[in-house]
Amino acid sequence: MILRPQLQDLKVIGQYSGRIMLGLGLAMLIPLLVAVVFQEFAAALDFVIGASVCLSAGYLLIIFCFTRKELTWRHGMVVVSLSWLLATLLGALPLYLSGHWLSFLDACFDAMSGLATTGLSLVQDLDHLSFTHNMWRHLMMYIGGQGIMVVALTFLVRGAASALPIYVGEAREEKVLPNVVQTARFIWLVSLVYLLMGTAALAFSAFSAGMPLAKSLLHGLWVAMAAWDTGGFTPQSQSILYYHNFGFELITIFLMFFGSLNFSLHYALWTGKRKEIFANIETVSFFISVTVLFSLTAFGLAASGIFPGVTSLFRKGFYQVISAHTGTGYMTIGPEQFAQQWSALSLMGVTLCMALGAGACSTAGGIKILRVGMIVRALLQDMKRTMLPRSAVIRDKIHHIKDVVLGEKQLRQAALIMLGYIFLYLLGTLVGISYGYPLRLALFESVSAGANVGLSCGITAPAMPMPLKVTYIFQMWAGRLEFVSVFAFLGTIFALIRGK
Amino acid sequence: MRTLICLAVVLALSIAGNAEAAQQVSAAELLQQPEKYDGREVIYKGEVIGDIFIQQGFAWVNVHDGTRAIGVFCPQPLIEQIEHKGNYNFQGDQISLRGVFHNSCAEHGGDLDIHAAKITLIKKGATIAHPLEKDKIKTSIILSAATLFLAIVHLVVKRFR
């Protein structure tokens, strides 16, 4: 028998969601400040409206959903999923009011893409968008990459015990420090350090090339935000190609790589355990995967003869591979080049990079290389077993911060999530094919949405069919939250309708 | 010396290009049929957007034709006539350029670009006005007042709880 959630359960969910809405409303004050500094007053009005709606919604939920009931695991999961949807709807409001998005659905698409650190976009005439709206697009990406809940845990939730369900609900299984609030604060510390370094390096690079100082700082900040959070939004329509700057490419590769590392690994590096980067199963698997998939991509590119020399092939091929594998989505080629010029083999290499993803407990999406490493390791051990005598004892151990014995439960969990992603990728592919897109392109774009990458072969455009937009929004949402909290949310809705 | 050689190459290309009439193309055409135009002289028109980046006597200009932007590499003197670059506050200058299209430029790490030998200003850019909309002002005032009211209610209710 399915039990219908009680009023008190809904109040707990409403109470926490209200706090998230308050946080989102306060975050909108940052673009508002940018509007004042750069005298973009028409754009400022969009954020006065947006922030007011967020704050009002937040206060209403907090006032009317007051309860002393404690947050349970199920509540936490529902709060996470619901808050992501509400943040998408409310975050889209100032975007839509700017007039640069054709419909509210398109604005929601970009808001979800930003929050889920995907980077696919339906914006119109991006090159004439205000600094104010660009700041909001990149800020949403930064907030989403850090984790909306991490932001909330840092600033809005006091009790560490009650915070655990919502931390885990946002696809962060590992606690870097014993306390989740401390973990959330550590994530902020690391992110801000890299953000400052990245901003300084990119701003210097842009300024040296002739961009005005204030604009260099803003572009540096935005590109660093989106690279570190493996998001992929850029303030100009040509992505990284706009800058025509090799330095920009190198700095973004550095930021994308470190942004895709597990925060536990960051903590190990932070505390002086530098050897961990060479021993950890995640980094080892990542290097192997990048090497194999880049070779595959490069072989395809060489065979098709698109690039005039080895240097160009390496520069373009490696950048797209790293961008795909870290889940960022920055491009130094046009979407049409992917679709028309890259061979099926090269496209498959990049698609596999996107599908696998990077570090767990990082800002990257996709299956995650830790899970892939665990499954491959288990497979190898099974093969070894078949070759050794039955009496031989094989211990399945991996090194992830410390030596860990691979258990059946962990493997099952990893395999289930991998399966979930494969279904998610297939869903978008099927919808894409049903609208007449070729299989390889439909698969590419679907994996890009489901793994929160943002590379595009041109399917994502304002003119694409509405059901495909909705499918990609769902994929970005479910892919970012890694299914569990999405299932909890859908289960709660089902229980509300059919429960007793 | 390097600049002089590059200028000479660009000049030679432009002369060679004149022998065969350059075709006017859109960004969509270049991106859809790159093999047709690769290495050939083309005429491309569009709005200058964003920033101009200078590199050792040469400049990178991004030109948007309404569908896509393409990077244009040219000698620095050619950009002197460009005054407005498109952004939130400005409609950029409309230019027409003649140059060689590269699907994957060997000189620039495989970038898709046009090496321009001639740039002509078609239309000067202008300021874009962003008037404050009355409806938005009214909505902002009403919603801000509602937010303030709810914040006060929240504080009062919190005290009594």
Interface residues (C-beta under 8 A of the other chain):
Chain A: E40 F41 A42 A43 L45 D46 V48 I49 A51 S52 V53 L55 S56 Y59 L60 I62 I63 F66 L97 D127 H128 L129 S130 F131 A209 G210 M211 P212 K215 Q236 S237 Q238 L241 Y242 Y243 H244 N245 F246 I306 F307 P308 G309 T311 S312 L313 R315 K316 T332 I333 G334 E336 Q337 Q340 Q341
Chain B: L31 Q32 P34 I49 G50 D51 I52 F53 I54 Q55 W60 N62 H64 R68 A69 G71 F73 G86 N87 Y88 Q91 N103 S104 C105 A106 H108 G109 G110 D111 L112 I128 H130 P131 L132 E133 K136 I137 T139 S140 L143 S144 A146 T147 L150 A151 V153 H154 V157 R161
